Every structure is written in structure tokens, then in C-alpha cells.
């Protein structure tokens, strides 16, 4: 961690981290409306815990279905308005582009995190990212954050090298608090050396660019 006086943040992917992701035919799909949102168990409490430790809670989410014509921006904004009402979130930053747009904000590029850091004067090196896909981990690493990969079953962990593997948002929050307050608990096992991950699912070429998602 750093000695900066800037605020630290926890960057959060949306689908699969905060809300349940519908999976059809083995492929995850974003929810289509605010009425379909199902906040995952333990998420609300985990966010309150992080808020209590002075961390900004910022969602950074790719929503390329808007660019692909399968979703409307209005529907996404309604989903996000519900999340901001019901959860202890600081803000939500969204990329509506697809790979072909070559934008700076679509994860695994770090543009969303950099935009948030500028808006809220954040210490990126002292911040964290929790995601369930290789794209999330790539963005967090590129921004200099400590990364947590949720074991979702579809996140393609072989394509990334997270610092920690976790079962979900509650475990990630507990580990983050332990890292911030080492005297309150031991550093949990599962730490993976950045760029030096070992194990049967270690990728040989991190962050390639598969066509979907």
C-alpha cells in the first residue's frame, strides 16, 4: 500500500460481483431491466463494511450490448439507478462500446478506473478491484490496483493473473479490510504474486483478446 493522503477505492464489476448474472447455454448475459436485478447475498453488507473503512465503492462495467443493439442505454441507466438507491455505492462508470470501437474505457483497458481516479482524486496504487472476468483483472492491473477474481465458473481465470481468488464479494471485502488493517488479522492465504502466478490454471499469455464477451 502507499502513504498517499488520497482516498482509496474498491472498483467493482457489476454482473457476477454485485448482481446475479443469467447464464444461458453456458454463456453469461447481462440483465435486461431493473426489474430483473437480483443483488447477490452478502453484497449489501460487504459494501457497508468497505464504506465504514473509508473506501470509495465505484462500479466499473462494460455494457457492449448497447453498442450491439441488444440493449438500450436507458435500460442500463435504470438498472444503475436502482443499484445506487439500494446499495452503498459511490458512483458507477460505464463503457457502452464494443471491441471494434477501440475506445480507452472498455476493460481490460483501464480508462474507467482512470476517469474515476481523476473525478474523486483516488490513490490507484492503494486501491482494489473485484471482478469475475479476465477483462476486469486486466483493467485493475493496468491501473496499478490489487486485484480479486471471483470464482464465477465463466471468468476464464487462465487468461489472467489476479492477486487473490475469492468466492464472492463478502470474502473480497473481508480480505481487503485485513490488508488495510494487518494487526486485526493475518494476510489470508491465496496471495498470488503479480506476473508470477503458479498453478494448473496459470495463463501463459495474459489478457489476449477473445472475440466475446
LINLINBEL-V801931 format. One record per pair of residues at least 24 apart in sequence whose ideal C-beta (glycine too) atoms are under 6 Angstrom apart, sorted by sequence separation. I is the first residue (numbers start at 1). J is the second residue. D is the distance in whole Angstrom. If there is no record, write none. Layout:
BEGIN
I&J&D + I&J&D
END
This chain:
BEGIN
148&172&4 + 18&43&5 + 134&159&4 + 137&162&5 + 165&190&6 + 134&160&4 + 164&190&5 + 108&135&5 + 107&135&4 + 67&96&6 + 107&136&6 + 110&139&5 + 163&192&6 + 66&96&4 + 67&97&5 + 108&138&3 + 113&143&4 + 63&94&6 + 67&98&4 + 108&139&5 + 57&89&5 + 58&90&5 + 107&139&4 + 110&142&4 + 57&90&5 + 58&91&5 + 59&92&4 + 60&93&5 + 61&94&5 + 62&95&5 + 63&96&6 + 110&143&4 + 56&90&4 + 64&98&4 + 161&197&4 + 51&88&5 + 10&50&5 + 47&87&6 + 48&88&5 + 47&88&4 + 33&75&6 + 37&79&6 + 130&172&5 + 44&87&6 + 158&201&5 + 34&78&4 + 62&106&6 + 157&201&5 + 159&203&5 + 10&55&5 + 14&59&5 + 34&79&5 + 37&82&6 + 62&107&5 + 158&203&5 + 161&206&6 + 160&206&6 + 8&55&5 + 9&56&4 + 10&57&6 + 11&58&5 + 12&59&5 + 14&61&4 + 34&82&4 + 128&176&5 + 7&56&6 + 9&58&5 + 11&60&5 + 60&112&4 + 60&113&6 + 58&116&5 + 56&120&6 + 138&207&4 + 108&207&5 + 11&113&6 + 9&122&5 + 17&130&6 + 6&121&5 + 7&122&6 + 8&123&5 + 17&132&6 + 6&122&6 + 16&132&4 + 6&123&4 + 8&126&4 + 9&127&4 + 10&128&5 + 11&129&4 + 12&130&5 + 13&131&4 + 4&123&4 + 8&127&5 + 13&132&6 + 2&123&6 + 2&125&5 + 13&136&5 + 46&169&5 + 50&173&6 + 2&126&5 + 46&170&5 + 49&173&5 + 53&177&6 + 1&126&5 + 28&154&5 + 43&169&5 + 46&173&4 + 42&170&4 + 17&150&6 + 16&152&5 + 17&169&6
END
